[in-house]
C-alpha cells in the first residue's frame, strides 16, 4: 500500500473520517489494479471497456444453446464446402477405413508360449471379424462395424456427440448377438423439452436431475438417458398421430453393471453433460466465408456476361432484335422479353438504332488472400495447424524439397508427409536423407499417382486409374460436342487403389 502523501496528511489533520475513506479507496484500487486486475480483468482500460461478457454455468453457456449450434453446424456442413471438407478430412484422418482391434495378450502371465500367444491373438481378430465385417452388427442392418465408426465419428463432430445403444439381438447363423444402434444427438433430449434441475417424478421415475436428456444422481453420476421415439425436428405423420414419447435407458445394467449406452463426446467444462459441435467456435467465420464466396462467384458470373441495350431514336417497327437466330437454336424461345445473340451473327439495325454494351466489372484481386487467411483462422479453431499444410506444384521436386525442409524445421516434426505426386517425392526424399532420417522408421511418406517409379522405390502411393479417367473424359467430351444442349455438367468419381509400399511405418 502506498504511503500517505502531503495532501493525505493535510486532509487527515482537518477531517480524519474523510482521510480514512480516501485511504480505504486507495487500498481497494491497489487490489483492483494488481494481478489480473491490471490485465485481463481490468475494467478501466479503453481496450477492454468495450468487451461485453456474460458468464454462466456449463448449462447456460453450452447445453441451453445446443439446439441452435447443432442446426447451424449441420447447415454449414451441407452448404459450406470448407466446413464439409474440414469434418470429412478429420474423419478420414482419424477413422479412415476403420479402427481394428490389436490384442496384446500377456502370454507369460497366462502361461502361454509365444506361438500359443500369437495363435490366440490371431483367433481373437478372426472372431471379431465374423461380427464386424457383417451388417448384422448394426441394429438397423445397414452398415458393418467399420462404416458405423465413420458414421459415429462424423456425427459426433457435426452434432457435438453421438449416442450408441448396445442391445443383444440373436440372429440365425451369427455366433454373436451384440448389436450397435446409433442415436443422433437431437433424439436424446429431456421429456417435453424441459430440463429438470431439482428432484421430481418423470413418467413414473424418480429422478434427481435431467439436462438435455441426460439423467444424473445426487453425486452427478450419469444413470440414464432419455431418448425420443423420433427425431424432434422431423415430420412423421404416424409418429405424430401417436405423439412423441420418451424411453428411459439406464446407463448400466442393474444386475451386470454392463454398459447399455456409449456416449461419444468431448467435455470442455466441469459439469457438462452434452458435447459441443466441433464447428461451434468458427460458425460465424464459416458463414461469413460462405457468404463472401457466394458473392464473389456471383460477381464472377455477372462479369462473364454482358448485356446489350438498343438505343433508338426512331419508332420501333415491331421487328424483334435477334430474329436472325433460328428458333430451334434459341435458348429460350418462349421468353419474348429476352434478346439472343448468335456467334458471328450479322444483324441489321433499324434506322436510328444504336447498340450499347454493359460490361460489369468486379475486382477480385483480394479474394485469394482473404479466403486463405479465413481458412487458416478456421483451421486454427479446428486444431489443424496451418504450418503443416504446404502448397506444392505438381511434378516439381524442387518445390517439394523446399516444403519438406520447412516441415522439418518446425518445433514438432511431422510423423508422416504426403506428397502431391510420386515424381515430386524424389525432392522430398533427398531432403529427408540429408537430415539423416530413415524411411519409414523415423518418418513415413506417401505419394500420389502410382507411376512405375513409385513401384521401383517401394513408395506407398495412391494409383489413379488413368485409362478409365481418359476414356470417361473422352466420352463426356464427345457427348458435349454431339449434344451441347442436353449434356449436363456432372462430377464423376473414378476410383483408384492404394499401392502398399515400404514407406509407411506400422504403428500397431
C-alpha positions, -999 to 999 in steps of 0.1 A, spaced: 0 0 0 13 35 -9 24 58 18 2 89 25 13 120 6 13 156 18 -23 160 8 -34 129 26 -17 141 58 -33 175 55 -68 160 50 -62 137 80 -54 167 102 -86 186 93 -111 157 85 -99 123 99 -130 104 87 -127 117 51 -90 108 52 -98 73 63 -122 69 34 -95 81 10 -71 55 24 -97 27 20 -105 37 -15 -68 38 -24 -63 3 -9 -93 -11 -28 -79 5 -60 -45 -11 -55 -61 -45 -52 -81 -40 -84 -51 -29 -103 -30 -59 -92 -25 -92 -109 -52 -100 -135 -69 -68 -124 -43 -49 -143 -46 -71 -173 -73 -94 -185 -98 -84 -157 -91 -47 -160 -123 -27 -165 -108 8 -169 -86 4 -199 -101 16 -232 -91 -16 -249 -111 -37 -225 -141 -15 -216 -160 -24 -247 -156 -62 -241 -191 -74 -233 -192 -107 -214 -218 -128 -198 -206 -159 -180 -226 -188 -168 -225 -224 -159 -220 -251 -184 -257 -254 -188 -263 -217 -196 -232 -215 -218 -234 -248 -236 -265 -270 -231 -290 -242 -235 -275 -233 -269 -271 -268 -283 -302 -268 -304 -291 -238 -324 -255 -249 -326 -264 -283 -339 -287 -270 -366 -262 -243 -377 -234 -269 -377 -253 -293 -399 -263 -264 -422 -227 -253 -425 -217 -289 -433 -243 -292 -461 -239 -257 -476 -203 -245 -470 -176 -266 -487 -149 -255 -462 -169 -269 -433 -177 -302 -451 -140 -306 -461 -129 -300 -425 -151 -326 -410 -146 -352 -437 -108 -347 -436 -108 -353 -398 -130 -384 -402 -106 -398 -429 -75 -390 -408 -89 -404 -376 -110 -433 -386 -100 -440 -423 -113 -474 -432 -120 -483 -396 -101 -489 -363 -92 -525 -360 -85 -544 -327 -49 -552 -319 -50 -577 -290 -19 -576 -268 -21 -607 -247 3 -612 -218 13 -647 -227 38 -650 -199 12 -642 -173 -12 -667 -187 15 -694 -190 14 -694 -229 42 -699 -252 50 -673 -279 34 -695 -305 3 -700 -284 0 -663 -277 2 -654 -314 -23 -681 -322 -47 -668 -296 -43 -632 -308 -50 -642 -344 -81 -662 -333 -94 -631 -315 -90 -610 -346 -107 -636 -367 -136 -640 -343 -141 -602 -342 -141 -601 -380 -170 -626 -381 -191 -600 -362 -176 -567 -375 -175 -575 -413 -212 -581 -415 -240 -556 -414 -257 -578 -387 -237 -559 -361 -258 -529 -370 -292 -529 -353 -306 -513 -384 -288 -539 -407 -273 -512 -429 -236 -508 -422 -208 -530 -409 -187 -521 -379 -162 -501 -400 -188 -479 -416 -205 -474 -383 -173 -460 -369 -171 -434 -397 -208 -425 -392 -205 -422 -354 -173 -401 -356 -186 -376 -382 -219 -374 -364 -201 -365 -331 -181 -338 -349 -212 -323 -365 -236 -325 -336 -212 -325 -306 -219 -360 -295 -235 -393 -305 -252 -420 -285 -249 -457 -291 -271 -483 -276 -257 -519 -272 -287 -543 -273 -284 -581 -277 -304 -595 -306 -300 -631 -317 -297 -637 -355 -296 -670 -373 -262 -681 -384 -244 -655 -363 -224 -666 -332 -225 -631 -315 -257 -613 -305 -242 -578 -297 -257 -550 -318 -249 -513 -322 -277 -488 -326 -266 -452 -332 -288 -424 -320 -285 -389 -333 -278 -363 -307 -312 -345 -311 -331 -376 -301 -315 -376 -266 -335 -348 -250 -354 -340 -219 -391 -351 -218 -414 -325 -231 -384 -303 -239 -379 -292 -202 -348 -299 -181 -353 -309 -145 -328 -293 -121 -345 -305 -89 -357 -339 -77 -391 -348 -92 -411 -376 -108 -410 -381 -146 -431 -407 -163 -432 -427 -131 -395 -425 -125 -380 -406 -95 -352 -385 -109 -327 -361 -94 -320 -340 -125 -322 -342 -163 -302 -319 -185 -306 -323 -223 -318 -359 -219 -290 -370 -195 -302 -380 -161 -278 -378 -132 -280 -387 -95 -272 -366 -65 -234 -372 -70 -236 -361 -106 -231 -396 -120 -249 -404 -152 -276 -430 -145 -299 -429 -176 -306 -414 -210 -340 -402 -222 -344 -410 -259 -372 -396 -280 -391 -422 -302 -384 -400 -333 -363 -370 -343 -379 -340 -326 -372 -318 -357 -386 -343 -382 -421 -348 -396 -436 -382 -394 -474 -385 -396 -475 -419 -380 -454 -408 -350 -473 -375 -348 -506 -394 -345 -492 -414 -316 -475 -384 -301 -439 -380 -291 -427 -404 -264 -395 -408 -244 -378 -441 -235 -356 -441 -204 -325 -462 -210 -303 -470 -179 -266 -463 -185 -256 -495 -168 -273 -528 -164 -289 -532 -129 -276 -567 -124 -245 -570 -145 -232 -534 -144 -226 -537 -182 -227 -505 -202 -260 -502 -220 -251 -468 -236 -219 -454 -251 -218 -416 -251 -191 -403 -275 -183 -367 -266 -155 -344 -255 -161 -322 -224 -149 -286 -222 -165 -276 -189 -168 -293 -155 -204 -304 -151 -210 -305 -188 -234 -333 -199 -236 -329 -237 -209 -323 -263 -204 -291 -284 -202 -293 -322 -167 -290 -335 -176 -261 -357 -192 -241 -329 -163 -217 -323 -159 -210 -361 -195 -209 -372 -196 -171 -377 -163 -172 -397 -176 -201 -418 -209 -183 -425 -191 -151 -435 -167 -170 -457 -196 -188 -474 -214 -155 -480 -183 -139 -493 -176 -169 -516 -211 -168 -530 -208 -131 -536 -175 -135 -554 -189 -163 -575 -220 -143 -584 -198 -113 -593 -176 -135 -615 -207 -149 -633 -220 -114 -639 -186 -103 -651 -186 -131 -676 -219 -118 -691 -227 -87 -710 -260 -71 -717 -270 -54 -749 -291 -23 -749 -306 -10 -781 -309 28 -781 -334 40 -807 -344 75 -817 -369 62 -843 -402 44 -837 -400 6 -834 -414 -13 -864 -421 -44 -844 -392 -63 -859 -376 -83 -829 -339 -78 -825 -322 -112 -829 -347 -126 -854 -318 -139 -875 -312 -167 -850 -333 -198 -859 -360 -206 -834 -347 -241 -828 -313 -227 -818 -326 -202 -793 -321 -209 -756 -355 -197 -745 -379 -194 -774 -408 -188 -751 -393 -158 -733 -403 -128 -755 -386 -104 -732 -351 -117 -739 -330 -109 -769 -305 -135 -781 -272 -132 -800 -257 -159 -821 -219 -164 -828 -209 -145 -859 -245 -132 -865 -249 -101 -887 -279 -82 -877 -294 -52 -894 -304 -23 -871 -333 -1 -880 -325 35 -888 -318 54 -856 -309 24 -835 -276 22 -817 -262 -8 -797 -246 -2 -763 -229 -29 -742 -230 -30 -705 -197 -46 -693 -198 -51 -655 -165 -51 -637 -157 -65 -603 -122 -65 -589 -113 -98 -572 -76 -92 -565 -80 -97 -528 -101 -129 -530 -73 -154 -526 -56 -136 -498 -88 -131 -479 -100 -167 -484 -67 -182 -474 -65 -161 -443 -100 -171 -433 -93 -207 -439 -62 -205 -417 -83 -189 -390 -109 -217 -392 -81 -243 -393 -67 -229 -361 -101 -232 -345 -103 -268 -356 -69 -276 -342 -54 -280 -377 -20 -261 -376 -17 -242 -408 21 -245 -408 18 -282 -415 -1 -275 -448 21 -265 -478 10 -259 -513 33 -275 -539 34 -276 -577 26 -309 -594 57 -326 -607 81 -301 -591 107 -319 -570 125 -286 -561 94 -270 -546 86 -302 -527 122 -303 -514 118 -267 -501 84 -275 -485 100 -306 -468 128 -285 -454 102 -261 -439 83 -290 -424 114 -305 -408 123 -271 -393 90 -270 -373 94 -274 -335 74 -306 -337 85 -326 -367 56 -343 -386 55 -381 -384 42 -385 -420 44 -364 -452 20 -369 -481 35 -356 -513 14 -342 -542 27 -368 -567 52 -396 -569 77 -377 -590 79 -348 -566 85 -372 -538 121 -375 -551 129 -339 -540 114 -346 -505 132 -379 -502 166 -363 -508 159 -337 -481 149 -365 -456 181 -384 -464 201 -352 -460 187 -349 -424 197 -385 -416 161 -396 -414 152 -432 -421 121 -441 -441 98 -453 -426 115 -459 -392 119 -421 -385 92 -407 -407 65 -421 -430 59 -409 -466 33 -414 -492 28 -403 -528 0 -400 -553 -3 -412 -589 11 -448 -588 37 -443 -616 62 -470 -624 89 -452 -605 69 -455 -573 69 -493 -576 107 -493 -581 112 -472 -550 86 -492 -530 67 -460 -523 33 -463 -507 10 -443 -531 -25 -440 -544 -27 -452 -580 -51 -434 -604 -69 -453 -630 -55 -433 -659 -72 -454 -686 -106 -450 -671 -100 -413 -665 -91 -408 -701 -119 -429 -716 -145 -413 -693 -133 -378 -702 -134 -386 -739 -169 -400 -736 -181 -368 -718 -164 -346 -744 -180 -364 -773 -214 -362 -757 -209 -325 -751 -199 -319 -787 -228 -340 -801 -254 -329 -777 -244 -295 -764 -279 -286 -750 -287 -318 -732 -254 -328 -717 -252 -320 -681 -221 -309 -663 -216 -336 -637 -190 -347 -612 -178 -383 -618 -157 -402 -594 -132 -426 -609 -119 -449 -581 -83 -458 -578 -64 -482 -555 -38 -480 -527 -4 -494 -536 12 -505 -504 49 -500 -504 75 -499 -476 74 -462 -467 46 -463 -441 56 -474 -406 33 -499 -388 22 -483 -355 0 -511 -344 
